[in-house]
Amino acid sequence: GYNWPDFAVEIRSPSDNPKDIRAKIDEYLHLGVQAVWDVDPATRRVIVHRPGCEPHTFSVDDILTAPGLLPNFALRVGEIFAG
């Protein structure tokens, strides 16, 4: 079988259907991915999905972390969209 990663990032494009994105994220979580970052350039937000938890939305001034997956990682969401 396929060895799924612990962590995935999904970057939305304007043509993406939100229902399709959610289905893909749910599939990742079902397959054992521990965290999925749903990056939405249109709203400049990152929605973090974890198995068994409600999604958590991070806005441009929030600090994004991934405890247990990316030790010592911290990034202000606005930095993702800078440039």
N, C-alpha and C positions, 0 to 999 in steps of 0.2 A: 504494500500500500504506500500511498504518498505520505511523506513526513511533513505535516503542516507547520508553518512557523508559529512562534509564540505571539507574534505581534504583526499587525498589518496596517497599512495606511491606504485609504481610499480617497482619491482626490476627485471631487465632482467637476464636471464640465457643464456648461449651460444646457447642453442637449440631453443630459442624464435625467431619467425618470426617477423621482424620489422613491416610488414603490420598488423599482428594480434595485436601487442602491440598498434599500432596507433589506430586501430579500437576499442580496449578496452578503451583507453584513451578518444577517442571521445565519446564513450558511457557514460563513467563516467561524462564528462562535460555536455552532453545532459540531463543527469538525475539530474543535479543540483549540482554536486560536484564543489566547488569553486577553487580548485587547485589540480593538480596531479603532483607529482614528479616522473619522469621517471629516475630511477637510473640505470646507465649503467657501471657495473664494468669493462667491456672490454676497454672502453675509459676513465674511471675514471671521468665521467661527470654526472651532473644531469640536465635534461631538465625539466623546469617548464612550465606546460600547465595551462592556465586559460581561462575561457569562453570569446570569443570575442577578444582574444589577440593572437599575434604571440608567439610561444614557445620561451622561453629564456634559453640559455645554460649557465651553470655554470661549470667552470673548477676547478681543484684541489686547486688553490690559491684563488678562489673567496669565498665570504661569502654568505652563503645561509640564507635567511630570509623568513618569511611568514607573512608580515604585515596584520593585521586584523584577522588572523587565529591563529597564535601562537605568542602572544605578548611577546616581549623581547627575542625571540628565535634568535640566530645567531650561525652558525656553518660553519667553513671552510670546503669546500667540501672534501679536502684531508683527513680530520678526519674520514669521512665515510669509506674510503678505507684503513685506517691505520690498521696494525696488521697483 
